[in-house]
Amino acid sequence: MCGIAGLFKFDGSVTKDDVAAVERMNDILFLRGPDGGGVFADDKTVLANRRLAIIDLSDAGKQPLSNDTQTVTVTFNGEIYNFAELRSLLVEAGYRFKSNTDTEVLIHGYEEWSIEGLLQRLRGMFGFALYDRREPFAKLYLCRDRFGIKPVYYAHRPRKWISFASEIKALSGSGIVPSSENPDALIGYLLFGSVPRPLTTFKDISMLPPGTYLTASDGGIELKSYYKVEDLFSRAINGKNGSTQRQIAETKVRSVLDAAIKLHLISDAPLGVFLSGGIDSSTLVALCSGQQDGLSTIGITFSEPGYSEEFYQRLVAQEFAVRHHSVPVTSAEFSDEMDRFFSVMDQPTLDGVNTYFVTRAAQRMGFKAVLSGVGGDEVFSGYPTLKRAWTLNLIHSLPAPLRNAVAGTVLFGPQFRKLAFLNYKGSIPFYLVQRGLFTPKEVAELLDVEVSQVISLIRTLEPTNAPGDPTTLQQFLEMHHYLTDQLLRDTDVFGMANSVEVRVPFLDHILIEEVLSLPTSLRHPNGVPKPLLTGAMGKLLPSQIVFRPKKGFTFPMQFWLKTSSSWIDDPGAGLNSRAFYKVLEEFKSGKAHWSRFWALLVLGRSRCIPSNVRRGHA
């Protein structure tokens, strides 16, 4: 796990200023790799890397790493879990290795199979840059894993250069990327609670989409998709939910899940497991404990009634005889850490506090890598949003006058305000009825823009080839937006802010392909939570875990924000003061969820928005 940065020149040669700019980026990425750093430069390219040593802790793992002829060089962030298998194939093909790292597999794998052949064979999470200086012309590849677990951002000046990094802060701090605001990013954030890809708050910086690689050469840049999540959903079939079919499916899922867990446990550095007390993290603990002796788990607890899951965490820890570390987090600690939390934030986000505190605890206990249950809800249909999808789709499918009338009749209370999205056609409004943060009208008021500008952005985000079945569509959109643009982005940023690698076994692509190839009748809830996952686990999980009410990993923000009055004296950056204070009063009076007010605080206090944005005004 590392941080990457670099620059590729289309015109002219690399200068001292270019090298200095990349070195500045690498310094900004220090927390992603406190174990070492390195820079490679020639007349065309500068590559940099910050290293968090997880596999092969020796100096042989230093990056950027080149082949023997210095013609192929890579800077890599992530983990390739099947690197040992790929290494064996490459050794048989005649390649010699000088390290035991997964990084070197990328170099020789590219030489043997080309870039797309390499990407199709990788099993893991990754964001890497690979530079090939061989004839007839030099080229640079930027590559991102299938589901967007690891980030890659880039800025491009046509016919001049392309620069990239693991974080936006690195690019914006390079001194070569313009610091200009992207209004659409703020609109997207207030709609979704995160900035929808490929947008960022900087107009000149984009996020490389998941399952995509970018090629840079003298001819410019080209993006190509090598993996599409929507294709997986299109392969799902409708079928009967017979007992025999279900048993076969559960056996297959368990087999692939066991294999994924085994691969994710490979580490030369101390590794633990996050244990919240829910089905997903309990599954990880159950399967990991059977494959690794002396397993350690970490769980966050609270003193506020109704929030702490310590009982369930200890229940699982005792069941599987693991060393559990219970870490209390208080309101005072929350307040004390918020300055740092906002300083390490890379994009405005509604989430991330939980990841920040649990990885902070892991780092203080000496863990460099941890396993997390992120992705379990998306893959195994755990969200309650799926249960409401058919009803909302029915209303959404009504003729416009009737649909608008239904939406209008329930807009008398704040709790129903998101039904305003039913006034607009498309899969994104359908999704935002449940997952949206502010309505188009509210976004327009907060940012002083026209509603038409908000709707225009929504339309540009419409996915192609989305599933037609409402429940499957909702599941797809949860993966497409909430998982990739919020959960995974926050997991990476706040984990690396504490120099901790977070691994997500439920997002193993072979596991997901197995699950999504099964009939929807087997995958979706039918009275049993996450039926395929709990069925695959059999009686291994305690019944108190399987049948407990659904509860996300949530902090007591509703209470903590009300005790932090010093935070609420200023509107967020670029926000209309009147609209801001309206949201504040709704929160204080208990008429609105804390997330709406918190979202505006993030805009005001985070440092991930260009400094030239407008300040709040009446």
C-alpha positions in Angstrom: 0.0 0.0 0.0 1.5 3.3 -1.1 1.0 6.7 -2.6 1.8 7.4 -6.2 2.5 10.6 -8.1 4.1 11.6 -11.4 4.3 13.6 -14.6 4.5 12.7 -18.3 5.6 15.3 -20.9 4.0 15.4 -24.3 6.2 18.3 -25.4 9.8 19.0 -24.5 11.9 17.4 -21.9 11.5 17.0 -18.1 13.0 20.0 -16.3 14.3 20.5 -12.7 11.0 22.3 -12.0 9.0 19.2 -13.2 11.0 17.0 -10.8 10.5 19.5 -8.0 6.8 19.5 -8.6 6.5 15.7 -8.4 8.7 15.7 -5.3 6.3 18.2 -3.7 3.4 15.8 -4.5 5.3 12.9 -3.0 5.9 14.9 0.2 2.2 15.6 0.6 1.6 11.9 0.3 3.9 11.0 3.2 1.2 9.5 5.5 0.3 7.0 2.7 3.8 5.6 2.9 6.0 6.6 5.9 8.3 3.6 5.4 10.2 5.2 2.5 10.0 7.2 -0.7 11.6 7.3 -4.1 11.6 9.2 -7.4 12.4 8.1 -10.9 13.1 10.6 -13.7 14.2 10.6 -17.3 13.7 13.1 -20.2 10.1 12.2 -20.6 8.7 11.2 -17.2 8.9 11.6 -13.5 7.5 8.9 -11.2 7.3 9.0 -7.4 6.2 6.7 -4.6 5.6 6.7 -0.9 5.8 3.2 0.6 3.9 1.5 3.4 5.7 -1.8 3.5 3.2 -4.7 3.7 4.7 -7.4 1.3 8.5 -8.0 1.3 9.6 -5.5 3.9 13.2 -5.4 2.6 14.7 -2.7 0.5 14.0 -4.8 -2.6 10.5 -3.5 -2.4 11.4 0.1 -2.8 9.5 2.0 -5.6 9.5 3.2 -8.3 10.6 -0.2 -9.5 12.1 -1.0 -12.9 13.0 -4.0 -15.0 16.6 -5.0 -15.5 16.9 -2.9 -18.7 15.3 0.2 -17.1 12.8 0.3 -20.0 9.7 -0.4 -17.9 9.1 1.3 -14.6 6.1 1.2 -12.2 4.8 3.1 -9.2 2.1 1.1 -7.5 -0.5 1.6 -4.8 -2.5 -1.5 -3.6 -2.3 -5.2 -3.2 -2.3 -7.9 -5.8 -3.6 -10.9 -3.9 -2.9 -13.5 -6.5 0.7 -12.3 -7.2 2.2 -15.6 -6.1 0.2 -17.5 -8.8 1.1 -14.9 -11.4 4.7 -14.9 -10.4 4.9 -18.7 -10.9 3.5 -18.3 -14.4 6.0 -15.6 -15.3 8.9 -17.6 -13.9 7.9 -20.5 -16.1 7.9 -18.1 -19.0 11.5 -17.2 -18.3 11.3 -14.0 -16.2 13.7 -13.5 -13.3 12.6 -11.7 -10.1 14.8 -9.6 -7.8 12.2 -9.1 -5.1 9.3 -11.0 -3.4 6.9 -8.1 -4.0 3.6 -8.0 -5.9 4.9 -4.8 -7.6 7.4 -6.7 -9.7 4.6 -8.9 -11.1 3.1 -5.8 -12.7 6.3 -5.2 -14.6 6.9 -8.7 -16.0 3.2 -9.3 -16.4 3.0 -6.2 -18.6 6.0 -7.4 -20.6 4.4 -10.8 -21.1 0.7 -10.1 -21.5 0.4 -6.3 -22.4 -1.5 -3.9 -20.3 -5.0 -5.2 -20.8 -3.9 -8.8 -20.5 -2.2 -7.9 -17.2 -5.3 -6.1 -15.9 -7.6 -8.9 -16.7 -5.4 -11.3 -14.6 -5.1 -9.2 -11.5 -7.0 -10.1 -8.4 -6.8 -7.2 -5.9 -7.0 -3.5 -5.4 -4.8 -1.2 -7.3 -4.0 2.2 -8.7 -0.7 2.3 -10.5 1.3 4.1 -13.2 3.4 2.0 -15.6 5.9 3.8 -17.9 7.2 2.0 -21.0 10.1 3.9 -22.7 10.7 1.2 -25.4 10.5 2.0 -29.1 8.8 3.2 -31.2 7.5 5.8 -28.6 7.3 6.2 -24.9 3.9 5.7 -23.2 2.5 5.9 -19.7 -0.5 3.9 -18.4 -2.6 4.9 -15.4 -4.7 2.0 -14.2 -7.4 1.5 -11.6 -9.0 -1.6 -10.1 -12.4 -2.9 -11.1 -14.5 -1.4 -8.4 -12.5 1.7 -7.5 -11.0 0.5 -4.2 -7.8 2.5 -4.8 -7.9 6.0 -6.3 -6.1 7.6 -9.2 -6.5 11.4 -10.0 -5.1 13.2 -12.9 -4.7 16.7 -14.5 -4.1 17.1 -18.2 -2.8 20.0 -20.2 -3.3 19.0 -23.9 0.0 18.7 -25.9 1.9 19.7 -22.8 1.7 17.2 -19.9 -0.4 14.9 -17.8 0.1 14.7 -14.0 -1.3 12.1 -11.6 -1.5 11.3 -7.9 -3.3 9.1 -5.3 -4.8 12.2 -3.8 -6.2 15.5 -5.1 -4.3 17.4 -2.4 -1.0 16.2 -4.0 -2.0 17.5 -7.4 -3.4 20.8 -6.1 -0.2 21.3 -4.1 2.2 20.5 -6.9 2.3 24.1 -8.1 1.5 23.2 -11.7 -2.3 22.5 -11.5 -4.6 25.5 -11.6 -6.6 26.1 -8.4 -10.1 26.7 -9.9 -13.4 25.7 -8.4 -15.7 23.2 -10.1 -19.3 24.2 -9.3 -20.7 20.9 -10.6 -18.7 19.1 -7.9 -20.4 21.1 -5.1 -23.8 20.5 -6.7 -23.1 16.7 -6.8 -21.9 16.7 -3.3 -25.0 18.3 -1.9 -27.1 15.8 -3.9 -25.3 12.6 -3.1 -23.2 13.4 0.1 -20.1 12.8 -2.0 -18.6 14.2 -5.2 -19.7 12.0 -8.1 -16.9 10.7 -10.3 -15.2 11.7 -12.4 -15.8 15.2 -10.9 -13.6 16.7 -8.2 -13.8 20.1 -6.5 -10.9 21.3 -8.8 -12.0 22.0 -12.3 -8.8 20.7 -13.8 -8.5 17.5 -11.8 -10.5 14.3 -12.7 -10.8 10.9 -11.1 -10.0 7.9 -13.2 -13.1 5.8 -13.3 -13.1 2.2 -11.9 -12.2 -0.6 -14.2 -10.5 1.9 -16.6 -7.0 2.6 -17.8 -5.6 5.7 -19.4 -2.9 5.7 -22.0 -0.7 8.8 -22.5 1.7 9.1 -25.4 2.8 11.7 -27.9 -0.6 11.5 -29.4 -2.4 12.7 -26.2 -4.5 10.6 -23.8 -7.1 7.9 -24.3 -9.3 6.2 -21.7 -10.5 2.7 -22.1 -12.7 0.5 -19.9 -11.6 -3.0 -19.3 -14.3 -4.0 -16.7 -17.9 -2.8 -16.3 -20.0 -3.5 -13.2 -23.2 -3.0 -15.2 -22.3 -6.0 -17.3 -22.3 -8.2 -14.3 -25.9 -7.2 -13.4 -27.0 -7.8 -17.0 -25.9 -11.4 -16.7 -28.1 -12.1 -13.6 -30.9 -14.5 -14.4 -34.4 -15.0 -13.1 -34.8 -18.5 -11.7 -36.7 -20.6 -9.2 -35.7 -20.4 -5.5 -35.7 -24.2 -4.9 -33.9 -25.7 -1.9 -31.5 -27.6 -4.1 -30.6 -24.6 -6.2 -30.1 -22.5 -3.0 -27.8 -25.2 -1.4 -25.7 -25.3 -4.6 -25.5 -21.5 -4.7 -24.5 -21.2 -1.0 -21.8 -23.9 -1.4 -20.3 -22.0 -4.3 -20.4 -18.7 -2.5 -18.8 -20.2 0.6 -16.0 -21.7 -1.5 -15.2 -18.5 -3.3 -15.5 -16.5 0.0 -13.1 -18.8 1.8 -10.6 -18.4 -1.1 -10.9 -14.6 -1.1 -10.3 -14.5 2.7 -7.3 -16.6 2.5 -5.7 -14.3 -0.1 -6.6 -11.2 1.8 -4.7 -12.5 4.9 -1.4 -12.6 3.1 0.9 -10.0 4.8 4.4 -9.6 6.0 3.3 -6.9 8.4 0.9 -7.0 11.4 -2.7 -7.5 10.3 -6.1 -7.3 12.2 -9.8 -7.3 11.5 -12.4 -4.6 12.1 -15.3 -6.0 14.2 -18.4 -3.9 14.4 -20.8 -6.7 15.5 -22.8 -6.9 12.3 -23.1 -9.8 9.9 -20.3 -8.7 7.5 -17.6 -8.1 10.0 -18.6 -11.2 12.0 -18.3 -13.3 8.9 -14.8 -12.0 8.3 -13.8 -12.9 11.9 -15.4 -16.3 11.7 -13.6 -17.2 8.4 -10.3 -15.5 9.3 -10.1 -17.3 12.7 -10.2 -20.6 10.9 -7.3 -19.7 8.7 -5.0 -17.7 11.0 -4.0 -18.4 14.6 -3.8 -15.5 17.0 -6.2 -13.3 15.1 -6.7 -9.7 16.6 -9.9 -7.7 16.1 -10.6 -4.0 16.7 -14.0 -2.5 17.6 -15.3 1.0 18.4 -17.6 1.6 21.4 -19.6 4.5 22.7 -21.1 5.5 26.0 -24.3 7.0 24.3 -27.3 4.6 24.7 -28.3 2.8 21.5 -25.0 3.3 19.6 -22.5 1.0 21.2 -22.3 -2.5 19.8 -19.8 -3.8 22.3 -22.1 -6.7 23.4 -22.2 -8.1 19.9 -18.5 -7.5 19.3 -17.6 -9.5 22.5 -20.1 -12.2 21.6 -18.3 -12.8 18.3 -14.9 -12.4 19.8 -15.7 -15.1 22.4 -17.3 -17.4 19.9 -14.2 -17.5 17.7 -11.6 -17.1 20.4 -9.9 -14.0 19.0 -8.0 -11.2 20.8 -10.5 -8.3 20.7 -9.5 -4.7 21.3 -12.4 -2.6 22.4 -11.8 1.1 21.7 -14.1 3.7 23.3 -14.6 7.0 21.4 -16.0 10.0 23.3 -17.5 13.3 22.3 -14.5 15.1 23.6 -12.1 12.9 21.4 -14.4 13.6 18.5 -14.0 17.4 18.9 -10.3 17.2 19.6 -9.7 15.2 16.3 -11.9 17.2 14.0 -9.2 19.7 12.9 -7.0 16.9 11.8 -10.0 15.0 10.3 -10.9 18.0 8.1 -7.2 18.6 7.2 -6.7 15.1 5.8 -10.1 15.0 3.9 -9.4 14.9 0.2 -12.9 15.5 -1.2 -16.1 16.7 0.7 -17.8 13.7 2.1 -20.7 13.0 4.4 -19.0 9.9 5.8 -15.5 8.9 6.9 -15.6 9.7 10.6 -16.0 6.0 11.5 -13.1 4.9 9.2 -10.9 7.7 10.6 -11.3 6.7 14.2 -11.1 2.9 13.8 -7.9 3.1 11.6 -6.5 5.6 14.1 -7.0 2.9 16.8 -5.5 0.2 14.5 -2.4 2.3 13.9 -1.9 2.9 17.6 -2.1 -0.8 18.2 0.7 -1.4 15.6 -1.4 -2.8 12.7 -0.4 -1.8 9.2 -3.2 -3.7 7.5 -6.8 -4.5 8.5 -9.7 -6.4 6.9 -13.0 -4.5 6.7 -16.6 -5.6 5.9 -17.1 -2.7 3.4 -19.0 -4.0 0.4 -20.9 -6.7 2.1 -24.2 -4.8 2.0 -23.9 -3.9 -1.7 -22.9 -7.4 -2.8 -25.3 -9.4 -0.6 -28.3 -7.1 -0.7 -28.2 -5.8 2.8 -29.6 -2.3 2.5 -33.3 -1.6 3.4 -33.4 0.6 0.3 -33.9 -2.5 -1.8 -37.1 -3.4 0.0 -38.7 0.0 -0.9 -37.5 -0.1 -4.5 -40.6 -1.6 -6.1 -43.0 0.9 -4.4 -40.9 3.9 -5.4 -40.6 2.5 -8.9 -44.4 2.2 -9.1 -44.8 5.9 -8.2 -41.9 6.9 -10.4 -43.6 5.2 -13.4 -46.9 7.1 -13.1 -47.8 9.7 -15.7 -46.2 13.1 -15.0 -49.3 14.9 -13.7 -50.2 12.0 -11.3 -46.6 11.5 -10.2 -46.1 15.2 -9.5 -49.4 15.2 -7.5 -48.3 12.3 -5.4 -45.0 14.0 -4.7 -46.6 17.3 -3.9 -49.1 15.9 -1.4 -46.4 14.7 0.9 -44.1 17.6 0.8 -45.6 19.1 3.9 -42.9 17.7 6.2 -39.1 17.6 6.1 -39.0 13.8 6.4 -40.8 13.6 3.0 -38.8 16.3 1.1 -36.8 13.8 -0.9 -39.9 12.6 -2.7 -39.5 15.7 -4.8 -37.0 13.7 -6.9 -40.1 11.8 -8.2 -40.8 14.8 -10.3 -37.9 13.9 -12.5 -37.5 10.8 -14.7 -34.4 8.6 -14.8 -32.5 6.1 -12.6 -30.6 8.8 -10.7 -33.7 10.6 -9.4 -35.1 7.1 -8.5 -31.9 6.5 -6.5 -31.8 9.9 -4.9 -35.3 9.5 -3.4 -33.7 7.2 -0.9 -30.0 8.2 -1.0 -30.2 11.9 -1.8 -29.1 14.6 0.7 -30.7 17.8 -0.5 -33.4 18.2 -3.2 -32.7 20.1 -6.5 -34.5 23.2 -5.2 -32.5 23.1 -1.9 -29.2 22.7 -3.7 -30.0 25.6 -5.9 -30.8 27.8 -2.9 -27.7 26.8 -1.0 -25.4 27.4 -3.9 -27.3 30.3 -5.6 -27.6 28.5 -8.9 -30.6 27.7 -11.1 -32.5 24.5 -10.5 -32.0 23.7 -14.2 -28.2 23.6 -13.6 -28.8 21.0 -10.9 -31.1 18.9 -13.1 -28.6 19.2 -15.9 -25.9 17.6 -13.8 -28.2 14.8 -12.7 -28.9 14.0 -16.3 -25.2 13.8 -17.2 -24.7 11.2 -14.4 -27.3 8.8 -15.9 -25.6 5.4 -16.3 -25.8 3.4 -19.5 -27.2 -0.2 -19.6 -28.5 0.0 -16.1 -30.7 -2.9 -15.0 -34.5 -2.6 -15.4 -35.7 -4.5 -12.4 -36.2 -2.0 -9.6 -34.5 -4.0 -6.9 -31.6 -4.9 -9.1 -31.4 -1.3 -10.3 -31.2 -0.1 -6.7 -28.5 -2.6 -5.9 -26.5 -1.5 -9.0 -26.8 2.1 -8.1 -25.7 1.5 -4.5 -22.5 -0.1 -5.9 -22.1 2.5 -8.7 -22.5 5.6 -6.4 -22.6 5.0 -2.6 -20.0 2.3 -2.6 -17.5 3.6 -5.1 -17.9 7.4 -4.7 -18.3 7.5 -0.9 -17.5 4.3 1.1 -14.4 3.2 -0.8 -13.1 6.7 -1.3 -13.4 7.5 2.4 -12.0 4.1 3.4 -8.9 4.8 1.4 -8.4 8.5 2.4 -9.0 8.2 6.1 -7.2 4.8 6.4 -4.1 6.1 4.7 -4.3 9.3 6.8 -3.5 6.9 9.7 -1.0 4.9 7.6 -3.2 1.8 7.6 -4.1 -0.3 4.6 -7.8 -1.3 4.6 -8.6 -4.6 2.7 -12.1 -5.4 1.6 -12.5 -9.1 0.9 -16.2 -8.8 -0.1 -15.1 -6.8 -3.2 -13.0 -9.7 -4.6 -14.2 -9.6 -8.2 -14.4 -13.4 -8.5 -16.8 -13.5 -5.4 -18.9 -10.7 -6.9 -19.1 -12.3 -10.2 -20.3 -15.6 -8.6 -22.9 -13.8 -6.5 -24.3 -11.6 -9.3 -24.5 -14.5 -11.7 -27.2 -16.2 -9.5 -30.9 -15.7 -9.8 -32.3 -12.6 -8.1 -34.7 -14.7 -6.1 -31.7 -16.2 -4.4 -29.8 -13.0 -3.9 -32.5 -10.6 -2.5 -33.9 -10.6 1.0 -36.8 -12.9 1.6 -37.3 -12.5 5.4 -33.7 -13.6 6.1 -31.0 -10.9 6.1 -28.5 -11.3 3.3 -29.8 -14.8 2.5 -26.9 -15.9 0.3 -24.2 -14.8 2.8 -26.0 -16.1 5.9 -26.9 -19.3 4.1 -23.3 -19.8 3.0 -22.1 -19.4 6.6 -24.6 -22.1 7.7 -24.7 -22.2 11.5 -21.2 -20.8 12.0 -22.5 -17.3 13.0 -24.4 -16.9 16.3 -28.2 -16.4 15.7 -28.0 -13.2 17.7 -25.8 -11.8 15.0 -27.8 -13.0 12.0 -31.2 -11.9 13.2 -30.4 -8.7 15.0 -32.0 -5.6 13.5 -30.0 -3.9 10.7 -27.7 -1.3 12.1 -24.9 0.6 10.3 -21.6 1.5 11.7 -22.8 4.9 13.0 -21.4 7.4 15.4 -23.6 9.4 17.8 -23.3 12.5 15.6 -26.8 13.7 16.5 -25.6 14.2 20.1 -22.0 15.2 19.5 -22.8 18.0 17.0 -25.2 19.6 19.4 -22.5 19.8 22.1 -20.1 21.4 19.6 -21.7 24.8 19.4 -18.4 26.5 18.4 -18.6 24.8 15.0 -21.8 26.4 13.9 -21.0 30.1 13.8 -20.2 30.4 10.1 -21.8 29.2 6.8 -19.9 26.8 4.7 -17.7 27.9 1.8 -19.8 29.1 -1.2 -23.2 28.7 0.7 -26.1 31.1 0.8 -26.3 32.3 4.5 -30.1 32.3 4.6 -30.3 28.7 3.3 -27.5 27.6 5.6 -29.2 28.9 8.7 -32.5 27.3 7.7 -30.8 23.9 7.7 -29.1 24.8 11.0 -32.4 25.6 12.7 -34.1 22.4 11.4 -31.2 20.4 12.9 -31.4 22.2 16.2 -35.1 21.8 16.5 -35.0 18.1 15.6 -36.8 18.4 12.3 -33.9 17.2 10.1 -31.3 14.5 10.2 -27.9 15.5 11.5 -26.4 14.5 8.1 -27.8 17.6 6.3 -26.2 20.0 8.8 -22.9 18.0 8.9 -22.7 18.1 5.1 -22.7 21.9 5.2 -20.1 22.0 8.0 -17.8 19.8 5.9 -17.9 22.4 3.1 -17.1 25.2 5.6 -14.3 23.5 7.5 -12.6 21.0 5.1 -9.5 22.2 3.2 -10.2 20.2 0.0 -12.0 23.0 -1.9 -10.0 25.6 -3.9 -9.2 28.7 -1.8 -10.8 31.1 -4.3 -14.4 29.9 -3.8 -17.1 32.4 -2.7 -17.7 32.8 1.0 -21.2 32.7 2.5 -23.4 35.6 1.7 -27.0 36.7 2.3 
